Amino acid sequence: MKFRLLLCLLMTASLWLEAQPRYALDGKAYTSLKAALLEPDSVVILRLRRKKLDSFPPEILQFKNLRELDLGNNRITALPENIGVLENLEILNLERNKIKVVGKEIGQLRRLRYLDLGLNEIEVLPNELGKLINLEFLQIWGNEITSLPQSVSKLENLRWLDMRAIILTPSERANISDLLSSKTEVLLSPDCNCGK
């Protein structure tokens, strides 16, 4: 079964790069936490990709004007409970980390429009996801998520959901489709009959 799953994932790998929305803000992007800490009120964009971070740096929480945060390709396992202090955050990229649990604190980020949780170790999303009423793009590809919380039906602005590289049964696919608005494009890997 592991071989079939790997084969299914490899078959869809080329699809991952297609149709990926690129969502970024204009402005100076800080790529060093040290540099950003010198001007905390000026930090609107912070990109700390591939910095070998094992945890969410608590210093980030002092950037009250932060609108885009990219912590992709690290080893982060969890979000801080007080992430809601980043009330201006619109873009949050946590792809390719080691996150297993997304806590209810994610629902505090009410201005979030783009959330990338792709390729982590997540099995369940919290019901508080439905509080992200401005969310337009949600990427959860490459996780172990087989269902969405009922609250996602409240995400009227959700235009794009990426659930590729997740093995889903036909009934799981149908349940996900039933929860979402018809204007939401859902990207799923082709059904590969991988033994689920």
JONORCOR-V355119 format. One record per residue. N is the residue number from 1. PHI is phi in radians with two decimals (NA if undefined). OMEGA is omega in whole degrees, 0 to 359 (NA if undefined). D_LAST is the distance of its C-alpha to the last C-alpha in Angstrom with 2 decimals. Layout:
n:N phi:PHI omega:OMEGA d_last:D_LAST
n:N phi:PHI omega:OMEGA d_last:D_LAST
This chain:
n:1 phi:NA omega:180 d_last:8.54
n:2 phi:-1.09 omega:179 d_last:10.78
n:3 phi:-1.12 omega:179 d_last:12.65
n:4 phi:-1.09 omega:179 d_last:10.04
n:5 phi:-1.09 omega:179 d_last:9.21
n:6 phi:-1.08 omega:179 d_last:13.01
n:7 phi:-1.08 omega:178 d_last:13.67
n:8 phi:-1.09 omega:180 d_last:11.78
n:9 phi:-1.15 omega:179 d_last:13.74
n:10 phi:-1.16 omega:180 d_last:16.86
n:11 phi:-1.10 omega:183 d_last:16.66
n:12 phi:-1.73 omega:184 d_last:16.86
n:13 phi:-1.01 omega:181 d_last:19.34
n:14 phi:-1.16 omega:179 d_last:22.29
n:15 phi:-1.25 omega:183 d_last:21.23
n:16 phi:-1.01 omega:185 d_last:21.46
n:17 phi:-1.40 omega:179 d_last:25.17
n:18 phi:-1.32 omega:173 d_last:25.71
n:19 phi:1.06 omega:175 d_last:26.59
n:20 phi:-1.30 omega:179 d_last:26.66
n:21 phi:-1.23 omega:176 d_last:29.39
n:22 phi:-1.85 omega:186 d_last:32.26
n:23 phi:-2.30 omega:182 d_last:33.86
n:24 phi:-2.56 omega:178 d_last:36.84
n:25 phi:-1.69 omega:175 d_last:40.18
n:26 phi:-1.51 omega:177 d_last:43.54
n:27 phi:2.29 omega:181 d_last:45.73
n:28 phi:-1.18 omega:179 d_last:46.28
n:29 phi:-1.82 omega:175 d_last:43.13
n:30 phi:-1.44 omega:179 d_last:43.62
n:31 phi:-2.05 omega:178 d_last:41.66
n:32 phi:-2.34 omega:178 d_last:43.35
n:33 phi:-1.12 omega:180 d_last:43.22
n:34 phi:-1.05 omega:179 d_last:46.71
n:35 phi:-1.15 omega:181 d_last:48.13
n:36 phi:-1.12 omega:181 d_last:46.48
n:37 phi:-1.17 omega:177 d_last:48.00
n:38 phi:-1.30 omega:181 d_last:51.44
n:39 phi:-2.38 omega:188 d_last:51.05
n:40 phi:-1.02 omega:181 d_last:48.62
n:41 phi:-1.35 omega:180 d_last:49.85
n:42 phi:-1.64 omega:186 d_last:49.37
n:43 phi:-1.41 omega:177 d_last:45.72
n:44 phi:-1.92 omega:181 d_last:43.73
n:45 phi:-2.20 omega:179 d_last:41.19
n:46 phi:-2.30 omega:181 d_last:39.84
n:47 phi:-2.12 omega:182 d_last:37.56
n:48 phi:-2.07 omega:178 d_last:36.71
n:49 phi:-1.32 omega:173 d_last:33.98
n:50 phi:0.95 omega:179 d_last:33.55
n:51 phi:-1.82 omega:179 d_last:36.05
n:52 phi:1.03 omega:179 d_last:34.12
n:53 phi:-1.36 omega:178 d_last:34.19
n:54 phi:-1.57 omega:180 d_last:32.55
n:55 phi:-2.59 omega:178 d_last:33.22
n:56 phi:-1.21 omega:181 d_last:34.27
n:57 phi:-1.13 omega:183 d_last:38.03
n:58 phi:-1.11 omega:179 d_last:39.89
n:59 phi:-1.07 omega:181 d_last:42.73
n:60 phi:-1.04 omega:184 d_last:40.69
n:61 phi:-1.16 omega:178 d_last:41.20
n:62 phi:-1.53 omega:180 d_last:44.88
n:63 phi:-1.51 omega:187 d_last:44.29
n:64 phi:-1.16 omega:180 d_last:44.92
n:65 phi:-1.70 omega:183 d_last:45.07
n:66 phi:-1.12 omega:179 d_last:41.77
n:67 phi:-2.04 omega:179 d_last:39.83
n:68 phi:-2.34 omega:179 d_last:37.41
n:69 phi:-2.27 omega:180 d_last:35.70
n:70 phi:-2.06 omega:178 d_last:33.59
n:71 phi:-2.06 omega:182 d_last:32.25
n:72 phi:-1.14 omega:176 d_last:29.53
n:73 phi:1.03 omega:174 d_last:28.80
n:74 phi:-2.15 omega:181 d_last:30.02
n:75 phi:-2.23 omega:183 d_last:28.72
n:76 phi:-1.18 omega:183 d_last:29.17
n:77 phi:-1.88 omega:183 d_last:27.18
n:78 phi:-2.77 omega:173 d_last:28.48
n:79 phi:-1.66 omega:177 d_last:30.76
n:80 phi:-1.23 omega:181 d_last:34.12
n:81 phi:-1.11 omega:182 d_last:34.67
n:82 phi:-1.74 omega:179 d_last:37.67
n:83 phi:-1.08 omega:180 d_last:36.05
n:84 phi:-1.08 omega:177 d_last:37.43
n:85 phi:-1.17 omega:176 d_last:40.83
n:86 phi:-1.49 omega:189 d_last:39.60
n:87 phi:-1.18 omega:179 d_last:40.23
n:88 phi:-1.67 omega:185 d_last:40.88
n:89 phi:-1.11 omega:179 d_last:37.59
n:90 phi:-1.95 omega:183 d_last:36.09
n:91 phi:-2.22 omega:177 d_last:33.78
n:92 phi:-2.33 omega:180 d_last:31.59
n:93 phi:-1.98 omega:179 d_last:29.58
n:94 phi:-2.16 omega:183 d_last:27.58
n:95 phi:-1.11 omega:174 d_last:25.10
n:96 phi:1.01 omega:173 d_last:24.24
n:97 phi:-2.10 omega:181 d_last:25.28
n:98 phi:-2.14 omega:184 d_last:23.89
n:99 phi:-1.25 omega:178 d_last:23.62
n:100 phi:-1.82 omega:183 d_last:21.33
n:101 phi:-2.24 omega:171 d_last:22.92
n:102 phi:-1.78 omega:184 d_last:24.57
n:103 phi:-1.39 omega:181 d_last:27.31
n:104 phi:-1.12 omega:180 d_last:29.13
n:105 phi:-1.07 omega:179 d_last:31.85
n:106 phi:-1.03 omega:181 d_last:30.04
n:107 phi:-1.19 omega:179 d_last:31.34
n:108 phi:-1.35 omega:184 d_last:34.88
n:109 phi:-1.55 omega:189 d_last:34.65
n:110 phi:-1.12 omega:180 d_last:35.72
n:111 phi:-1.60 omega:183 d_last:36.92
n:112 phi:-1.04 omega:178 d_last:33.69
n:113 phi:-2.00 omega:183 d_last:32.84
n:114 phi:-2.36 omega:179 d_last:30.41
n:115 phi:-2.30 omega:179 d_last:27.78
n:116 phi:-2.01 omega:177 d_last:25.66
n:117 phi:-2.03 omega:185 d_last:23.18
n:118 phi:-1.07 omega:176 d_last:21.05
n:119 phi:0.92 omega:170 d_last:19.61
n:120 phi:-2.03 omega:181 d_last:20.21
n:121 phi:-2.20 omega:187 d_last:18.23
n:122 phi:-1.46 omega:177 d_last:18.04
n:123 phi:-1.91 omega:185 d_last:15.54
n:124 phi:-2.43 omega:174 d_last:17.84
n:125 phi:-1.81 omega:182 d_last:20.73
n:126 phi:-1.32 omega:177 d_last:23.92
n:127 phi:-1.05 omega:181 d_last:25.43
n:128 phi:-1.12 omega:175 d_last:28.44
n:129 phi:-0.97 omega:180 d_last:26.72
n:130 phi:-1.17 omega:177 d_last:28.19
n:131 phi:-1.42 omega:181 d_last:31.64
n:132 phi:-1.47 omega:189 d_last:31.34
n:133 phi:-1.17 omega:178 d_last:33.04
n:134 phi:-1.67 omega:185 d_last:34.11
n:135 phi:-1.09 omega:179 d_last:30.70
n:136 phi:-1.92 omega:184 d_last:30.26
n:137 phi:-2.21 omega:178 d_last:27.63
n:138 phi:-2.28 omega:179 d_last:24.54
n:139 phi:-1.98 omega:178 d_last:22.39
n:140 phi:-2.27 omega:183 d_last:19.34
n:141 phi:-1.03 omega:173 d_last:17.44
n:142 phi:1.24 omega:175 d_last:15.73
n:143 phi:-1.85 omega:178 d_last:15.13
n:144 phi:-1.86 omega:183 d_last:12.37
n:145 phi:-1.35 omega:180 d_last:13.53
n:146 phi:-2.02 omega:176 d_last:11.33
n:147 phi:-2.63 omega:178 d_last:14.49
n:148 phi:-2.00 omega:177 d_last:18.16
n:149 phi:-1.15 omega:180 d_last:21.15
n:150 phi:-0.93 omega:184 d_last:23.14
n:151 phi:-1.13 omega:180 d_last:26.03
n:152 phi:-1.12 omega:177 d_last:24.75
n:153 phi:-1.13 omega:178 d_last:26.20
n:154 phi:-1.45 omega:183 d_last:29.54
n:155 phi:-1.44 omega:185 d_last:29.03
n:156 phi:-1.19 omega:180 d_last:31.21
n:157 phi:-1.63 omega:182 d_last:31.95
n:158 phi:-1.16 omega:182 d_last:28.39
n:159 phi:-1.80 omega:191 d_last:28.45
n:160 phi:-2.61 omega:177 d_last:25.54
n:161 phi:-2.24 omega:180 d_last:22.08
n:162 phi:-1.86 omega:177 d_last:20.05
n:163 phi:-2.14 omega:179 d_last:16.33
n:164 phi:-1.21 omega:180 d_last:15.59
n:165 phi:1.08 omega:173 d_last:13.47
n:166 phi:-2.19 omega:180 d_last:10.95
n:167 phi:-1.39 omega:182 d_last:7.35
n:168 phi:-2.22 omega:174 d_last:7.67
n:169 phi:-1.35 omega:176 d_last:7.01
n:170 phi:-0.99 omega:180 d_last:10.41
n:171 phi:-1.23 omega:176 d_last:11.86
n:172 phi:-1.13 omega:177 d_last:11.32
n:173 phi:-1.07 omega:181 d_last:13.00
n:174 phi:-1.12 omega:179 d_last:15.65
n:175 phi:-1.07 omega:179 d_last:16.40
n:176 phi:-1.13 omega:179 d_last:17.02
n:177 phi:-1.05 omega:181 d_last:19.17
n:178 phi:-1.15 omega:182 d_last:21.09
n:179 phi:-1.35 omega:191 d_last:22.14
n:180 phi:-1.78 omega:176 d_last:23.70
n:181 phi:-1.15 omega:178 d_last:26.96
n:182 phi:-1.16 omega:179 d_last:27.19
n:183 phi:-1.50 omega:178 d_last:28.95
n:184 phi:-1.56 omega:175 d_last:25.96
n:185 phi:-1.48 omega:180 d_last:24.31
n:186 phi:-1.87 omega:178 d_last:20.60
n:187 phi:-1.77 omega:179 d_last:19.22
n:188 phi:-2.20 omega:173 d_last:15.53
n:189 phi:-1.23 omega:176 d_last:14.11
n:190 phi:-1.01 omega:178 d_last:13.75
n:191 phi:-1.19 omega:184 d_last:10.57
n:192 phi:-1.87 omega:179 d_last:9.75
n:193 phi:0.86 omega:187 d_last:7.12
n:194 phi:-1.53 omega:174 d_last:5.80
n:195 phi:1.57 omega:180 d_last:3.80
n:196 phi:-1.38 omega:NA d_last:0.00
